[in-house]
Amino acid sequence: MPQFQTLDQFTFHHTLAETSGTALALFTAEGCGACRLLKQVIEAAENLDDVACFELDVGTDQGLAEEFEIFHLPGMLLYRDGEFHAVVSSEPTPAALRTTIDSALADPAQELP
């Protein structure tokens, strides 16, 4: 089951650039109920064991949310082998998350927002 590593403005870019395989960056806020729910679903999802998961609190690092045009929480960015791949949005269920990630990875990588 995935465990989240916390990122901030100083570790975000280089950590994701150095992560091989699939990585999901979750933008959250302390008081966001939808963020807590999505994080709990991801942590409990056995079908996401191959995805490295990272969390960034926009309450303390709002600049990164602005950089990636994250206006609604939770926000998710998908990376593959250190390269940005897509902004993703999914229902908070393990099956829907797996399908969304797989579909996004089947498409060509997008440019950073």
VMD Tcl script that builds the backbone (N, CA, C; Angstrom):
set m [mol new atoms 339]
animate dup $m
set s [atomselect $m all]
$s set {name element resname resid chain x y z} {
  {N N MET 1 A 0.845 -1.187 0.000}
  {CA C MET 1 A 0.000 0.000 0.000}
  {C C MET 1 A 0.884 1.242 0.000}
  {N N PRO 2 A 0.533 2.218 -0.807}
  {CA C PRO 2 A 1.373 3.409 -0.932}
  {C C PRO 2 A 1.454 4.212 0.367}
  {N N GLN 3 A 2.613 4.772 0.600}
  {CA C GLN 3 A 2.827 5.703 1.710}
  {C C GLN 3 A 3.247 7.037 1.102}
  {N N PHE 4 A 2.790 8.113 1.684}
  {CA C PHE 4 A 3.094 9.444 1.156}
  {C C PHE 4 A 4.388 9.990 1.735}
  {N N GLN 5 A 5.172 10.582 0.871}
  {CA C GLN 5 A 6.341 11.349 1.285}
  {C C GLN 5 A 5.945 12.816 1.151}
  {N N THR 6 A 6.236 13.610 2.159}
  {CA C THR 6 A 5.885 15.028 2.139}
  {C C THR 6 A 6.935 15.817 1.366}
  {N N LEU 7 A 6.446 16.674 0.487}
  {CA C LEU 7 A 7.317 17.562 -0.283}
  {C C LEU 7 A 7.018 19.005 0.074}
  {N N ASP 8 A 7.974 19.879 -0.217}
  {CA C ASP 8 A 7.759 21.320 -0.074}
  {C C ASP 8 A 8.395 22.004 -1.276}
  {N N GLN 9 A 8.392 23.321 -1.263}
  {CA C GLN 9 A 8.909 24.066 -2.410}
  {C C GLN 9 A 10.386 23.794 -2.676}
  {N N PHE 10 A 11.105 23.355 -1.670}
  {CA C PHE 10 A 12.542 23.118 -1.814}
  {C C PHE 10 A 12.851 21.703 -2.305}
  {N N THR 11 A 11.942 20.755 -2.104}
  {CA C THR 11 A 12.206 19.365 -2.466}
  {C C THR 11 A 11.361 18.871 -3.638}
  {N N PHE 12 A 10.319 19.606 -3.998}
  {CA C PHE 12 A 9.343 19.144 -4.985}
  {C C PHE 12 A 9.988 18.761 -6.321}
  {N N HIS 13 A 10.601 19.715 -6.997}
  {CA C HIS 13 A 11.084 19.478 -8.360}
  {C C HIS 13 A 12.173 18.417 -8.430}
  {N N HIS 14 A 13.177 18.519 -7.581}
  {CA C HIS 14 A 14.271 17.547 -7.719}
  {C C HIS 14 A 13.877 16.150 -7.246}
  {N N THR 15 A 12.987 16.045 -6.255}
  {CA C THR 15 A 12.551 14.721 -5.809}
  {C C THR 15 A 11.781 14.014 -6.910}
  {N N LEU 16 A 10.842 14.711 -7.536}
  {CA C LEU 16 A 10.062 14.087 -8.605}
  {C C LEU 16 A 10.930 13.800 -9.826}
  {N N ALA 17 A 11.892 14.664 -10.121}
  {CA C ALA 17 A 12.790 14.435 -11.255}
  {C C ALA 17 A 13.651 13.189 -11.048}
  {N N GLU 18 A 13.938 12.862 -9.796}
  {CA C GLU 18 A 14.789 11.715 -9.488}
  {C C GLU 18 A 14.005 10.426 -9.222}
  {N N THR 19 A 12.691 10.493 -9.304}
  {CA C THR 19 A 11.856 9.328 -9.015}
  {C C THR 19 A 11.627 8.523 -10.287}
  {N N SER 20 A 12.059 7.269 -10.277}
  {CA C SER 20 A 11.827 6.420 -11.438}
  {C C SER 20 A 10.463 5.753 -11.318}
  {N N GLY 21 A 9.916 5.356 -12.449}
  {CA C GLY 21 A 8.590 4.749 -12.467}
  {C C GLY 21 A 7.504 5.802 -12.385}
  {N N THR 22 A 6.356 5.395 -11.919}
  {CA C THR 22 A 5.191 6.272 -11.829}
  {C C THR 22 A 5.152 6.962 -10.475}
  {N N ALA 23 A 4.887 8.267 -10.508}
  {CA C ALA 23 A 4.779 9.053 -9.274}
  {C C ALA 23 A 3.538 9.929 -9.339}
  {N N LEU 24 A 2.886 10.062 -8.214}
  {CA C LEU 24 A 1.692 10.880 -8.104}
  {C C LEU 24 A 1.937 11.935 -7.036}
  {N N ALA 25 A 1.792 13.200 -7.419}
  {CA C ALA 25 A 1.943 14.306 -6.471}
  {C C ALA 25 A 0.549 14.819 -6.137}
  {N N LEU 26 A 0.196 14.758 -4.864}
  {CA C LEU 26 A -1.123 15.158 -4.387}
  {C C LEU 26 A -1.019 16.506 -3.695}
  {N N PHE 27 A -1.741 17.486 -4.209}
  {CA C PHE 27 A -1.795 18.812 -3.604}
  {C C PHE 27 A -2.981 18.837 -2.651}
  {N N THR 28 A -2.709 19.133 -1.376}
  {CA C THR 28 A -3.733 19.076 -0.338}
  {C C THR 28 A -3.696 20.344 0.513}
  {N N ALA 29 A -4.646 20.432 1.425}
  {CA C ALA 29 A -4.653 21.483 2.442}
  {C C ALA 29 A -5.159 20.859 3.737}
  {N N GLU 30 A -4.695 21.388 4.843}
  {CA C GLU 30 A -4.995 20.816 6.153}
  {C C GLU 30 A -6.488 20.660 6.416}
  {N N GLY 31 A -7.288 21.642 6.076}
  {CA C GLY 31 A -8.711 21.601 6.386}
  {C C GLY 31 A -9.577 21.022 5.287}
  {N N CYS 32 A -8.996 20.393 4.288}
  {CA C CYS 32 A -9.732 19.899 3.125}
  {C C CYS 32 A -10.198 18.460 3.354}
  {N N GLY 33 A -11.499 18.273 3.519}
  {CA C GLY 33 A -12.048 16.942 3.743}
  {C C GLY 33 A -11.882 16.035 2.535}
  {N N ALA 34 A -12.072 16.561 1.332}
  {CA C ALA 34 A -11.898 15.762 0.117}
  {C C ALA 34 A -10.444 15.315 -0.027}
  {N N CYS 35 A -9.515 16.157 0.399}
  {CA C CYS 35 A -8.086 15.810 0.355}
  {C C CYS 35 A -7.787 14.647 1.293}
  {N N ARG 36 A -8.316 14.721 2.507}
  {CA C ARG 36 A -8.107 13.644 3.484}
  {C C ARG 36 A -8.680 12.326 2.966}
  {N N LEU 37 A -9.883 12.384 2.386}
  {CA C LEU 37 A -10.521 11.183 1.859}
  {C C LEU 37 A -9.686 10.568 0.742}
  {N N LEU 38 A -9.252 11.381 -0.214}
  {CA C LEU 38 A -8.466 10.867 -1.328}
  {C C LEU 38 A -7.146 10.273 -0.842}
  {N N LYS 39 A -6.507 10.935 0.095}
  {CA C LYS 39 A -5.244 10.417 0.634}
  {C C LYS 39 A -5.473 9.070 1.318}
  {N N GLN 40 A -6.539 8.938 2.089}
  {CA C GLN 40 A -6.841 7.669 2.761}
  {C C GLN 40 A -7.115 6.560 1.746}
  {N N VAL 41 A -7.836 6.882 0.686}
  {CA C VAL 41 A -8.137 5.893 -0.346}
  {C C VAL 41 A -6.847 5.432 -1.022}
  {N N ILE 42 A -5.967 6.383 -1.343}
  {CA C ILE 42 A -4.700 6.037 -1.999}
  {C C ILE 42 A -3.849 5.176 -1.070}
  {N N GLU 43 A -3.774 5.558 0.185}
  {CA C GLU 43 A -2.956 4.794 1.144}
  {C C GLU 43 A -3.471 3.367 1.333}
  {N N ALA 44 A -4.774 3.153 1.199}
  {CA C ALA 44 A -5.364 1.830 1.393}
  {C C ALA 44 A -5.433 1.014 0.101}
  {N N ALA 45 A -5.124 1.621 -1.019}
  {CA C ALA 45 A -5.281 0.958 -2.321}
  {C C ALA 45 A -4.137 -0.008 -2.595}
  {N N GLU 46 A -4.466 -1.280 -2.645}
  {CA C GLU 46 A -3.449 -2.295 -2.937}
  {C C GLU 46 A -3.059 -2.294 -4.408}
  {N N ASN 47 A -3.920 -1.746 -5.279}
  {CA C ASN 47 A -3.624 -1.747 -6.708}
  {C C ASN 47 A -2.740 -0.568 -7.133}
  {N N LEU 48 A -2.259 0.213 -6.172}
  {CA C LEU 48 A -1.377 1.343 -6.478}
  {C C LEU 48 A 0.011 1.158 -5.872}
  {N N ASP 49 A 0.375 -0.089 -5.581}
  {CA C ASP 49 A 1.672 -0.361 -4.961}
  {C C ASP 49 A 2.849 0.072 -5.828}
  {N N ASP 50 A 2.646 0.165 -7.129}
  {CA C ASP 50 A 3.726 0.539 -8.039}
  {C C ASP 50 A 3.834 2.050 -8.246}
  {N N VAL 51 A 3.036 2.824 -7.512}
  {CA C VAL 51 A 3.016 4.283 -7.672}
  {C C VAL 51 A 3.649 4.928 -6.437}
  {N N ALA 52 A 4.693 5.725 -6.666}
  {CA C ALA 52 A 5.291 6.508 -5.577}
  {C C ALA 52 A 4.380 7.704 -5.322}
  {N N CYS 53 A 4.017 7.926 -4.071}
  {CA C CYS 53 A 3.058 8.978 -3.739}
  {C C CYS 53 A 3.715 10.083 -2.916}
  {N N PHE 54 A 3.420 11.313 -3.304}
  {CA C PHE 54 A 3.969 12.489 -2.650}
  {C C PHE 54 A 2.830 13.443 -2.332}
  {N N GLU 55 A 3.000 14.184 -1.241}
  {CA C GLU 55 A 1.970 15.142 -0.811}
  {C C GLU 55 A 2.596 16.505 -0.613}
  {N N LEU 56 A 1.872 17.533 -1.053}
  {CA C LEU 56 A 2.311 18.904 -0.882}
  {C C LEU 56 A 1.158 19.704 -0.282}
  {N N ASP 57 A 1.397 20.378 0.829}
  {CA C ASP 57 A 0.384 21.198 1.506}
  {C C ASP 57 A 0.404 22.596 0.897}
  {N N VAL 58 A -0.671 22.960 0.196}
  {CA C VAL 58 A -0.705 24.271 -0.448}
  {C C VAL 58 A -0.853 25.399 0.570}
  {N N GLY 59 A -1.213 25.061 1.787}
  {CA C GLY 59 A -1.285 26.079 2.828}
  {C C GLY 59 A 0.080 26.655 3.165}
  {N N THR 60 A 1.109 25.841 3.011}
  {CA C THR 60 A 2.467 26.302 3.297}
  {C C THR 60 A 3.280 26.535 2.030}
  {N N ASP 61 A 2.843 25.969 0.896}
  {CA C ASP 61 A 3.569 26.113 -0.370}
  {C C ASP 61 A 2.624 26.489 -1.503}
  {N N GLN 62 A 1.982 27.620 -1.357}
  {CA C GLN 62 A 0.997 28.057 -2.333}
  {C C GLN 62 A 1.621 28.381 -3.690}
  {N N GLY 63 A 2.883 28.753 -3.705}
  {CA C GLY 63 A 3.552 29.088 -4.953}
  {C C GLY 63 A 3.567 27.937 -5.939}
  {N N LEU 64 A 3.771 26.724 -5.453}
  {CA C LEU 64 A 3.766 25.564 -6.344}
  {C C LEU 64 A 2.367 25.294 -6.896}
  {N N ALA 65 A 1.343 25.504 -6.103}
  {CA C ALA 65 A -0.029 25.342 -6.589}
  {C C ALA 65 A -0.300 26.344 -7.703}
  {N N GLU 66 A 0.180 27.556 -7.544}
  {CA C GLU 66 A 0.018 28.566 -8.587}
  {C C GLU 66 A 0.826 28.199 -9.826}
  {N N GLU 67 A 2.040 27.720 -9.628}
  {CA C GLU 67 A 2.899 27.329 -10.756}
  {C C GLU 67 A 2.221 26.269 -11.626}
  {N N PHE 68 A 1.552 25.310 -10.982}
  {CA C PHE 68 A 0.915 24.221 -11.713}
  {C C PHE 68 A -0.573 24.464 -11.961}
  {N N GLU 69 A -1.031 25.666 -11.671}
  {CA C GLU 69 A -2.422 26.060 -11.897}
  {C C GLU 69 A -3.406 25.116 -11.206}
  {N N ILE 70 A -3.103 24.778 -9.952}
  {CA C ILE 70 A -3.991 23.958 -9.129}
  {C C ILE 70 A -4.938 24.918 -8.415}
  {N N PHE 71 A -6.177 24.967 -8.879}
  {CA C PHE 71 A -7.148 25.891 -8.307}
  {C C PHE 71 A -8.197 25.190 -7.458}
  {N N HIS 72 A -8.295 23.869 -7.601}
  {CA C HIS 72 A -9.253 23.088 -6.829}
  {C C HIS 72 A -8.516 21.939 -6.163}
  {N N LEU 73 A -8.870 21.698 -4.917}
  {CA C LEU 73 A -8.224 20.621 -4.175}
  {C C LEU 73 A -9.182 19.453 -4.013}
  {N N PRO 74 A -8.655 18.245 -3.945}
  {CA C PRO 74 A -7.254 17.905 -4.120}
  {C C PRO 74 A -6.852 17.965 -5.593}
  {N N GLY 75 A -5.608 18.277 -5.824}
  {CA C GLY 75 A -5.064 18.287 -7.175}
  {C C GLY 75 A -4.018 17.195 -7.294}
  {N N MET 76 A -3.943 16.572 -8.467}
  {CA C MET 76 A -2.978 15.485 -8.651}
  {C C MET 76 A -2.189 15.691 -9.938}
  {N N LEU 77 A -0.880 15.539 -9.819}
  {CA C LEU 77 A 0.009 15.582 -10.973}
  {C C LEU 77 A 0.648 14.210 -11.118}
  {N N LEU 78 A 0.714 13.728 -12.339}
  {CA C LEU 78 A 1.272 12.415 -12.620}
  {C C LEU 78 A 2.622 12.573 -13.314}
  {N N TYR 79 A 3.600 11.830 -12.829}
  {CA C TYR 79 A 4.949 11.835 -13.393}
  {C C TYR 79 A 5.323 10.407 -13.772}
  {N N ARG 80 A 6.165 10.289 -14.800}
  {CA C ARG 80 A 6.722 8.983 -15.136}
  {C C ARG 80 A 8.211 9.157 -15.415}
  {N N ASP 81 A 9.013 8.403 -14.694}
  {CA C ASP 81 A 10.467 8.445 -14.829}
  {C C ASP 81 A 11.016 9.871 -14.732}
  {N N GLY 82 A 10.498 10.616 -13.773}
  {CA C GLY 82 A 11.002 11.950 -13.491}
  {C C GLY 82 A 10.468 13.061 -14.363}
  {N N GLU 83 A 9.620 12.732 -15.324}
  {CA C GLU 83 A 9.072 13.727 -16.240}
  {C C GLU 83 A 7.585 13.934 -15.957}
  {N N PHE 84 A 7.160 15.198 -15.958}
  {CA C PHE 84 A 5.731 15.488 -15.811}
  {C C PHE 84 A 4.977 14.802 -16.943}
  {N N HIS 85 A 3.847 14.190 -16.598}
  {CA C HIS 85 A 3.072 13.494 -17.619}
  {C C HIS 85 A 1.682 14.108 -17.818}
  {N N ALA 86 A 0.967 14.400 -16.725}
  {CA C ALA 86 A -0.391 14.921 -16.866}
  {C C ALA 86 A -0.941 15.392 -15.524}
  {N N VAL 87 A -1.915 16.284 -15.601}
  {CA C VAL 87 A -2.763 16.605 -14.455}
  {C C VAL 87 A -3.886 15.580 -14.503}
  {N N VAL 88 A -4.168 14.926 -13.378}
  {CA C VAL 88 A -5.208 13.904 -13.378}
  {C C VAL 88 A -6.284 14.227 -12.349}
  {N N SER 89 A -7.477 13.730 -12.635}
  {CA C SER 89 A -8.618 13.900 -11.749}
  {C C SER 89 A -9.380 12.586 -11.753}
  {N N SER 90 A -9.801 12.146 -10.577}
  {CA C SER 90 A -10.447 10.842 -10.477}
  {C C SER 90 A -11.416 10.800 -9.316}
  {N N GLU 91 A -12.370 9.875 -9.417}
  {CA C GLU 91 A -13.206 9.561 -8.272}
  {C C GLU 91 A -12.305 8.979 -7.190}
  {N N PRO 92 A -12.644 9.170 -5.930}
  {CA C PRO 92 A -11.795 8.649 -4.845}
  {C C PRO 92 A -12.049 7.179 -4.539}
  {N N THR 93 A -11.807 6.310 -5.525}
  {CA C THR 93 A -11.878 4.867 -5.311}
  {C C THR 93 A -10.616 4.251 -5.902}
  {N N PRO 94 A -10.135 3.147 -5.337}
  {CA C PRO 94 A -8.927 2.519 -5.879}
  {C C PRO 94 A -9.059 2.149 -7.354}
  {N N ALA 95 A -10.196 1.599 -7.749}
  {CA C ALA 95 A -10.383 1.186 -9.148}
  {C C ALA 95 A -10.372 2.389 -10.089}
  {N N ALA 96 A -11.062 3.449 -9.718}
  {CA C ALA 96 A -11.109 4.639 -10.565}
  {C C ALA 96 A -9.734 5.296 -10.663}
  {N N LEU 97 A -9.003 5.340 -9.553}
  {CA C LEU 97 A -7.656 5.917 -9.576}
  {C C LEU 97 A -6.740 5.114 -10.491}
  {N N ARG 98 A -6.791 3.795 -10.393}
  {CA C ARG 98 A -5.937 2.939 -11.243}
  {C C ARG 98 A -6.261 3.167 -12.716}
  {N N THR 99 A -7.560 3.201 -13.045}
  {CA C THR 99 A -7.984 3.418 -14.426}
  {C C THR 99 A -7.533 4.781 -14.929}
  {N N THR 100 A -7.689 5.804 -14.108}
  {CA C THR 100 A -7.291 7.167 -14.493}
  {C C THR 100 A -5.790 7.243 -14.733}
  {N N ILE 101 A -5.005 6.666 -13.843}
  {CA C ILE 101 A -3.540 6.680 -13.985}
  {C C ILE 101 A -3.128 5.924 -15.237}
  {N N ASP 102 A -3.674 4.728 -15.435}
  {CA C ASP 102 A -3.317 3.928 -16.608}
  {C C ASP 102 A -3.703 4.632 -17.904}
  {N N SER 103 A -4.878 5.264 -17.934}
  {CA C SER 103 A -5.315 5.988 -19.132}
  {C C SER 103 A -4.398 7.167 -19.421}
  {N N ALA 104 A -4.025 7.895 -18.389}
  {CA C ALA 104 A -3.141 9.046 -18.575}
  {C C ALA 104 A -1.768 8.603 -19.071}
  {N N LEU 105 A -1.268 7.495 -18.550}
  {CA C LEU 105 A 0.048 7.006 -18.972}
  {C C LEU 105 A 0.027 6.437 -20.385}
  {N N ALA 106 A -1.135 6.016 -20.863}
  {CA C ALA 106 A -1.259 5.499 -22.230}
  {C C ALA 106 A -1.195 6.627 -23.254}
  {N N ASP 107 A -1.534 7.829 -22.839}
  {CA C ASP 107 A -1.462 8.996 -23.710}
  {C C ASP 107 A -0.070 9.590 -23.689}
  {N N PRO 108 A 0.286 10.360 -24.706}
  {CA C PRO 108 A 1.600 11.028 -24.678}
  {C C PRO 108 A 1.683 12.009 -23.512}
  {N N ALA 109 A 2.880 12.215 -23.031}
  {CA C ALA 109 A 3.103 13.184 -21.942}
  {C C ALA 109 A 2.680 14.570 -22.402}
  {N N GLN 110 A 2.169 15.343 -21.458}
  {CA C GLN 110 A 1.766 16.716 -21.740}
  {C C GLN 110 A 2.870 17.668 -21.293}
  {N N GLU 111 A 2.768 18.895 -21.763}
  {CA C GLU 111 A 3.695 19.913 -21.291}
  {C C GLU 111 A 3.236 20.414 -19.939}
  {N N LEU 112 A 4.161 20.928 -19.153}
  {CA C LEU 112 A 3.799 21.501 -17.852}
  {C C LEU 112 A 2.786 22.611 -18.049}
  {N N PRO 113 A 1.834 22.713 -17.118}
  {CA C PRO 113 A 0.849 23.801 -17.221}
  {C C PRO 113 A 1.508 25.157 -17.156}
}
mol reanalyze $m
mol bondsrecalc $m
mol representation Tube
mol addrep $m
